[in-house]
């Protein structure tokens, strides 16, 4: 099993040696049942946001061009109840594979982050911080009927209140605050949206993934809450930013992803930029 991509259905049970520094192609809910208990030092989750966008195409009123919004099937749920059930099952599965002192990061917008936080607390997770991601270059609110949404939120937590000796690298936290003029490691991170060479495009020049996260955001997550050689787990890897950054920062990773297009883009990304796989 030396290939970078492993089929989730290839085994009924995986050892950590089988999946370390690899992408498992499959439904994360099913794959996580096969992963060993308590292997992850950190978990990063970028779940569907359930944006509930209108079916009509969004158009910039001033130039009459279409806005490339998030209209993917994976972001659609029939109701809040269905979404909450999905998040609950995801977090229960994730909790099993976390080490006793592991931490978990979950990112979202105002559409979902409050629901996620409530579910995390109901399941016994203990929230350490919320972190506000302030975007240098947010998408404007073209209609001018509300504030431009320039932030997303991350919840940082341990699996329960008893968890001790989790990793927090305060020196890195302070270092990242230079731009905002603080020296104490505050919970506001100013990071631009994913753009330029970082943004993965397909053969037609379109975004491979509608919500690809910037590497700078994951660098802060990983540097402040892990040590070298720790294992980072991402159950919804998308185009592999979590593992890509972990690899560059000398951490290990395990990622799962159900979408074959994203898996192929991840393989290409690693091959072309890191010279591996």
C-alpha positions in Angstrom: 0.0 0.0 0.0 2.6 2.5 -1.1 0.4 4.6 -3.2 -0.5 8.2 -2.1 -4.2 7.4 -2.5 -5.9 4.5 -0.8 -9.4 3.3 -1.5 -11.5 3.4 1.6 -13.1 0.1 0.7 -9.8 -1.7 0.3 -9.7 -2.9 3.9 -12.1 -3.5 6.7 -9.6 -2.1 9.2 -6.6 0.2 8.7 -3.4 0.4 10.8 -1.8 3.8 11.1 1.1 2.6 9.0 -1.3 2.0 6.2 -2.6 5.5 6.0 0.1 7.8 7.3 0.8 10.7 4.9 -1.9 9.4 2.5 -5.3 10.3 1.2 -8.1 7.8 1.7 -10.6 8.0 -1.0 -14.1 7.4 0.5 -16.9 8.6 2.7 -15.3 9.9 5.9 -18.1 8.5 8.0 -17.3 5.0 6.8 -13.6 5.4 6.7 -13.3 6.7 10.2 -14.8 3.5 11.5 -11.8 1.6 10.1 -9.1 3.9 11.5 -7.4 3.2 14.8 -8.6 4.8 18.0 -6.7 7.7 19.4 -4.1 8.3 16.7 -4.6 12.0 15.9 -2.7 14.9 17.6 -4.9 17.4 15.9 -8.1 17.4 13.7 -9.0 20.1 11.3 -12.6 20.1 10.0 -13.9 22.2 7.2 -17.5 20.9 7.0 -20.2 22.0 4.6 -21.5 25.4 5.7 -25.1 24.8 4.6 -25.3 28.3 3.0 -28.9 27.9 1.8 -28.2 30.0 -1.3 -31.1 30.9 -3.6 -31.5 28.8 -6.7 -31.3 31.8 -9.0 -27.8 32.8 -10.2 -26.1 35.5 -8.2 -25.2 38.5 -10.5 -23.0 41.5 -9.8 -25.5 44.3 -10.4 -22.9 46.9 -11.6 -21.3 44.8 -14.3 -23.9 42.1 -14.8 -21.5 39.2 -14.4 -22.1 36.0 -12.5 -20.7 35.4 -9.1 -19.0 32.1 -8.5 -20.7 31.1 -5.3 -20.9 27.8 -3.4 -23.5 25.8 -5.2 -22.0 22.3 -4.7 -24.2 19.3 -3.9 -22.2 18.6 -0.8 -23.4 21.9 0.8 -27.1 21.1 0.4 -29.2 19.7 3.2 -33.0 19.3 3.4 -33.3 21.0 6.8 -31.4 22.2 9.9 -32.2 18.9 11.5 -30.5 16.9 8.8 -27.5 19.2 8.9 -27.3 18.9 12.7 -27.5 15.1 12.5 -24.7 15.0 10.0 -22.4 17.2 12.2 -23.2 15.2 15.3 -22.3 11.9 13.7 -19.1 13.5 12.2 -18.0 14.8 15.6 -18.7 11.6 17.4 -16.5 9.7 14.9 -13.8 12.3 15.1 -13.7 12.2 18.9 -12.9 8.5 18.8 -9.7 8.9 16.8 -8.3 11.8 18.8 -5.6 11.3 21.4 -6.6 12.3 25.0 -4.7 15.6 24.7 -5.5 16.2 21.0 -7.2 19.4 19.9 -9.8 20.0 17.2 -10.3 22.9 14.9 -13.6 23.5 13.1 -14.2 26.4 10.7 -17.4 27.9 9.5 -19.4 31.1 8.7 -22.4 32.6 10.5 -24.5 30.1 8.6 -23.3 27.1 10.6 -20.6 27.9 13.2 -23.1 28.5 16.1 -24.8 25.2 15.4 -21.5 23.4 15.3 -20.4 25.0 18.5 -23.6 24.0 20.3 -23.3 20.4 19.1 -19.6 20.3 20.2 -20.5 21.4 23.7 -23.4 18.9 23.8 -21.0 16.1 23.0 -18.6 17.1 25.8 -15.9 19.0 23.8 -14.4 21.8 25.8 -13.9 25.0 23.8 -10.5 26.7 24.3 -11.0 29.6 21.9 -12.9 31.0 19.0 -10.6 32.5 16.3 -11.8 35.1 13.9 -10.4 34.8 10.4 -10.3 38.4 9.0 -10.0 38.3 5.2 -7.8 40.9 3.5 -9.8 40.6 0.3 -13.4 39.6 1.1 -16.0 39.3 -1.6 -18.1 42.5 -1.6 -21.8 42.6 -0.9 -22.7 43.8 -4.3 -26.4 44.7 -3.5 -25.4 46.9 -0.6 -28.2 45.5 1.6 -26.0 44.3 4.4 -22.5 44.4 5.7 -19.8 42.7 3.6 -19.0 39.4 5.3 -15.2 39.7 5.8 -14.8 37.0 8.5 -15.1 33.3 9.2 -14.8 31.7 12.6 -12.8 28.8 13.9 -13.6 26.9 17.1 -10.6 25.4 18.8 -11.4 22.7 21.4 -10.2 19.6 23.3 -12.3 16.4 23.5 -13.4 17.0 27.1 -12.8 19.3 30.0 -10.3 16.9 31.6 -7.9 17.1 28.7 -4.4 18.3 29.8 -1.1 19.2 28.2 -2.5 20.0 24.8 -0.1 21.8 22.5 -0.1 25.6 22.3 3.0 27.3 20.9 2.6 30.8 22.2 5.7 32.1 20.5 4.2 31.3 17.1 0.9 32.8 18.2 2.7 36.1 19.1 4.7 36.1 15.9 1.5 36.0 13.8 0.2 39.2 15.4 2.9 41.5 14.1 0.7 42.8 11.3 -2.1 43.8 13.7 0.3 45.5 16.1 -0.3 43.0 19.0 2.4 41.0 20.8 0.2 38.6 22.8 -1.2 36.1 20.4 -4.8 37.4 19.9 -7.7 35.4 18.4 -8.0 37.5 15.2 -6.0 36.3 12.2 -5.7 38.5 9.2 -5.2 36.2 6.2 -6.2 36.8 2.5 -8.5 34.5 0.7 -7.0 31.7 -1.4 -5.9 33.3 -4.7 -3.2 33.4 -7.3 -0.9 30.4 -7.7 -2.4 28.8 -4.6 -5.8 28.5 -6.1 -6.2 25.2 -8.0 -7.8 25.5 -11.4 -9.0 22.8 -13.8 -8.4 22.5 -17.5 -11.0 25.1 -18.2 -9.5 27.6 -15.8 -12.3 27.2 -13.3 -11.8 26.7 -9.5 -11.3 23.0 -8.7 -12.9 23.6 -5.3 -15.3 26.5 -4.4 -14.1 26.9 -0.8 -10.4 26.1 -1.0 -8.7 27.5 2.2 -5.5 29.6 2.0 -2.3 27.9 3.1 -1.6 30.8 5.4 -4.6 29.9 7.5 -3.6 26.3 7.9 0.0 27.4 8.7 -1.3 29.2 11.7 -3.5 26.3 12.9 -0.7 23.8 12.5 2.2 25.9 13.9 0.3 27.0 17.0 -1.2 23.7 18.0 1.2 20.9 16.9 4.8 19.9 17.1 7.0 18.4 14.4 6.1 14.8 13.6 2.6 15.1 15.0 -0.3 13.6 13.1 -2.8 15.9 11.6 -6.2 14.5 10.5 -8.6 16.1 8.1 -11.8 14.1 7.3 -13.0 16.4 4.5 -9.8 17.2 2.8 -11.1 18.8 -0.4 -8.0 19.6 -2.4 -5.6 18.7 0.4 -4.5 22.0 1.9 -4.3 20.6 5.4 -2.0 17.8 4.4 0.0 19.9 2.0 0.8 22.5 4.7 1.4 19.7 7.3 4.0 18.1 5.0 5.8 21.4 4.4 6.0 22.0 8.1 7.4 18.5 8.9 4.2 17.0 10.3 2.4 13.8 9.3 -1.1 13.8 8.0 -4.0 11.5 7.3 -6.8 12.8 5.0 -10.1 11.4 3.7 -12.0 12.7 0.7 -15.0 11.3 -1.1 -14.8 13.4 -4.3 -12.5 11.8 -6.9 -11.9 15.1 -8.6 -10.6 16.6 -5.4 -8.4 13.6 -4.7 -6.8 13.8 -8.2 -6.2 17.5 -7.7 -4.5 16.8 -4.4 -2.2 14.2 -5.9 -1.2 16.6 -8.7 -0.7 19.4 -6.1 1.7 17.2 -4.0 3.5 15.9 -7.1 4.1 19.3 -8.8 4.9 21.3 -5.7 6.6 18.9 -3.2 8.1 16.5 -5.7 6.4 13.5 -4.0 3.7 11.1 -4.9 
